[in-house]
Amino acid sequence: MPDHFDLDKYLARIGYRGALTVSFETLAGLQAAHVDAIAFEGIDPLLGRPVNIDLAAVQAKIVDGRRGGYCFEQNALLKAALEAIGFAVTPLSARVRWRLDASAPLTPRTHMMLKVDLPQGPHIADVGFGSCLLDTPLRMVPDVEQATAMGTFRLTVSDGLHWLAARQPAGWRMMYVFDLTPQIHADYMLSNWFTSTSPLTPFTSMLILERLTSEVRYKLVNRRLVIEARDGEIRSEQIIETPEALQRVVEEVFGLTLPVAVETIWARIET
């Protein structure tokens, strides 16, 4: 199946009706609409199912199948949309730091993100970092706090590496570190295989979902549902007690269609 991209279908999927110009306003509008409409999810790795990141497969799963996905799928979709509009996009990869101590060594490149060149300068565009989704593109300017509707972010540069951090209730928390080496599809195929199959990654053993609106952030890890306000402040949390309740949350809060019976997922996270 050829990697033909249907921009109109994608725009309908995310509910975007704004201008399609090569501008910050369009880029920001697309990113905000995307993370609101398409939830981050790693259900396929949890079920031991392969994750195909070819564009045709990503479109079929996320756009036509009303599913979500993780970074290699989400940002591949955004990249295709931006290029169809006319943006200059450079695919990059990052090393995740979210769950690590500051002194921990660098990890493999397991996160896909994008650099988008605008008249105002280069920006990070990323709709696939599931621990802390970004609601707007960030300027690639170091040592400046960048406030968005739902967070505050800061980029620093050290020894040729760019470090992105998010403000959280306990202070600044590092998200990931990257350089400016362009990536090709084969690079992502290798990283995707590791991320979707290795027991060292959380996706193979945990149900992880996230959706970001202009007002709240929804996070589901196994049976724990958390609703956060700006900068990660917890507004409420609850434990989901039954498979039926889990299905309602997945469908109504995260807007997803499950690929299997909810009892299958429930059994996986209970064990």
C-alpha positions in Angstrom: 0.0 0.0 0.0 1.6 3.3 -1.0 2.3 6.0 1.6 -0.2 8.4 0.2 -1.3 10.9 2.9 -4.9 12.2 3.0 -4.7 15.7 4.6 -8.4 16.3 4.6 -9.1 13.1 6.5 -6.4 14.0 9.1 -7.8 17.5 9.5 -11.3 16.1 10.0 -9.9 13.6 12.6 -8.4 16.3 14.7 -11.3 18.8 14.1 -9.0 21.5 12.7 -10.7 24.2 10.6 -8.2 27.0 10.7 -5.9 28.5 8.1 -3.4 26.2 6.3 -0.5 28.6 5.9 3.1 28.1 6.7 3.0 30.0 9.9 3.3 29.6 13.7 -0.4 30.1 14.0 -1.2 27.1 11.8 1.5 24.9 13.4 0.3 25.8 16.9 -3.4 25.2 15.9 -2.6 21.8 14.5 -0.6 20.7 17.5 -3.2 21.8 20.0 -6.0 20.1 18.0 -4.0 16.9 17.5 -3.2 16.3 21.2 -6.8 17.0 22.2 -8.4 14.7 19.5 -5.8 11.9 19.3 -4.8 10.3 22.6 -1.4 9.0 23.2 -1.6 5.2 23.8 0.6 2.1 23.7 -2.1 -0.6 23.7 -0.5 -2.6 20.9 2.9 -3.1 22.7 1.0 -4.1 25.8 -0.8 -6.8 23.9 2.4 -8.0 22.2 1.2 -6.8 18.8 3.6 -5.3 16.3 3.6 -1.5 15.7 3.8 -0.7 12.0 5.1 2.9 11.6 4.8 3.1 7.8 2.6 6.1 7.0 -0.2 4.1 5.4 -0.5 1.9 8.5 -0.4 4.9 10.8 -3.2 6.5 8.8 -5.3 3.4 8.8 -4.9 2.9 12.6 -5.2 6.5 13.9 -7.2 8.3 11.3 -9.5 5.6 10.0 -9.5 3.3 13.0 -10.0 6.0 15.7 -7.1 4.8 17.6 -4.2 6.6 19.2 -0.5 5.8 19.1 2.9 6.6 20.5 5.6 8.9 19.3 6.7 7.1 16.2 3.1 7.0 15.0 1.8 10.4 16.3 4.7 12.4 15.0 4.9 10.6 11.7 1.3 11.6 11.2 2.0 15.2 12.1 5.1 15.3 9.9 3.1 14.1 6.9 0.4 16.8 7.5 3.0 19.6 7.9 4.8 18.6 4.8 1.6 18.4 2.8 0.9 22.0 3.8 4.4 23.1 2.9 6.3 23.3 6.2 10.0 22.6 6.3 10.3 19.7 8.7 13.3 17.8 10.0 12.6 14.6 11.9 14.8 14.1 15.0 15.2 11.6 17.8 15.6 12.0 21.5 16.8 10.2 24.6 14.0 10.0 27.2 14.9 11.4 30.7 11.4 11.6 32.4 11.8 8.7 34.8 15.6 9.0 35.4 17.7 10.7 38.0 19.8 13.6 36.8 23.0 11.6 37.2 21.7 8.6 35.1 23.6 7.8 31.9 22.1 8.6 28.5 19.6 6.2 27.3 19.0 5.0 23.6 17.2 7.2 21.1 13.6 6.0 21.7 11.6 9.2 21.0 10.7 10.8 17.7 10.1 14.6 17.6 10.2 17.2 14.9 12.1 20.4 14.2 10.0 22.9 12.1 11.6 25.9 10.5 9.5 29.0 10.6 10.2 32.6 9.7 10.5 33.3 13.4 13.1 30.6 13.7 13.2 26.8 14.4 10.6 25.3 16.7 10.1 21.9 18.4 6.8 20.3 17.3 6.0 17.1 19.3 2.6 15.4 19.7 4.0 12.1 21.0 5.7 12.5 24.3 3.3 10.6 26.4 4.5 11.5 29.9 4.0 15.2 29.3 2.3 16.0 26.0 3.1 19.5 24.5 0.2 21.6 23.7 2.1 24.1 21.5 5.4 24.3 19.5 8.4 25.5 21.5 11.0 28.0 20.2 14.4 26.5 20.0 15.8 29.3 22.2 17.9 28.2 25.3 17.5 29.4 28.8 14.0 31.0 28.3 10.9 29.8 30.2 8.1 29.2 27.7 4.6 29.3 29.1 1.8 27.5 27.3 -1.8 27.0 28.2 -1.1 23.9 30.1 2.6 24.1 31.1 5.9 25.8 31.4 9.0 24.5 29.5 12.6 25.3 29.3 15.3 24.3 26.8 19.0 24.3 27.7 22.0 23.5 25.6 25.2 21.8 26.9 28.0 20.1 24.9 26.0 20.2 21.7 22.9 18.5 23.3 19.5 20.2 23.8 17.8 19.4 27.1 14.0 19.9 27.4 12.5 20.2 30.8 8.9 20.8 32.1 7.9 22.6 35.3 6.2 20.2 37.7 4.9 20.7 41.3 8.2 19.4 42.7 10.3 21.6 40.4 11.8 21.2 36.9 11.7 17.7 35.5 13.8 16.7 32.5 11.7 15.3 29.5 14.3 14.4 27.0 17.7 15.3 25.4 18.4 15.5 21.7 20.8 16.7 19.0 20.1 18.1 15.6 21.0 15.0 13.5 18.3 14.3 11.0 16.7 10.9 11.2 15.5 8.6 8.4 12.7 6.1 8.5 15.1 3.2 9.0 16.3 4.9 12.2 12.8 5.0 13.6 12.1 1.4 12.6 14.9 0.2 14.8 13.9 2.4 17.7 10.3 1.5 17.3 11.1 -2.2 17.4 12.9 -1.8 20.7 10.3 0.4 22.2 7.4 -1.9 21.3 9.0 -5.2 22.3 11.6 -4.7 25.0 10.7 -5.5 28.7 12.9 -2.5 29.5 10.3 -0.1 28.2 7.0 0.6 30.0 4.8 0.0 27.0 5.1 -3.8 27.1 3.9 -4.1 30.7 1.7 -1.0 31.4 -1.4 0.5 29.9 -0.4 4.2 29.3 -2.9 6.8 27.9 -2.8 10.5 27.8 -4.9 13.3 26.3 -4.3 17.0 26.6 -7.0 19.7 26.2 -6.6 23.5 26.7 -7.8 23.1 30.3 -6.8 19.7 31.7 -4.5 16.8 31.1 -5.9 13.2 31.4 -3.5 10.4 32.3 -4.3 6.7 32.7 -1.6 4.3 33.9 -3.1 0.8 34.2 -6.1 1.5 36.4 -5.1 4.9 37.9 -6.8 7.8 36.2 -5.3 11.2 37.0 -6.6 14.6 35.9 -4.0 17.4 36.0 -4.2 21.2 35.8 -1.4 23.4 34.6 2.2 22.4 35.3 1.2 18.9 36.4 -0.8 19.9 39.5 -3.1 17.0 40.3 -6.8 18.0 40.3 -8.2 14.5 40.9 -7.3 10.9 40.8 -9.2 7.6 41.0 -8.7 3.9 40.7 -10.9 2.2 38.0 -12.5 -0.8 39.6 -14.1 -2.8 36.7 -13.5 -3.6 33.0 -16.7 -1.9 32.1 -15.5 1.3 33.8 -12.2 1.0 32.0 -13.9 0.8 28.7 -16.1 3.9 29.4 -13.0 5.9 30.4 -11.1 4.8 27.3 -14.0 5.6 25.0 -15.4 8.8 26.7 -12.3 10.4 28.2 -9.7 9.4 25.7 -11.9 9.0 22.6 -10.4 5.7 21.6 -11.8 2.5 20.0 -10.2 -0.5 21.7 -8.7 -3.1 19.2 -9.7 -6.0 21.4 -12.3 -6.8 24.1 -11.7 -4.7 27.2 -11.4 -7.9 29.3 -8.3 -8.8 27.4 -6.6 -5.5 28.4 -7.9 -5.8 31.9 -6.4 -9.3 32.3 -3.1 -7.9 31.0 -2.8 -5.0 33.5 -4.1 -7.1 36.4 -1.2 -9.5 36.0 
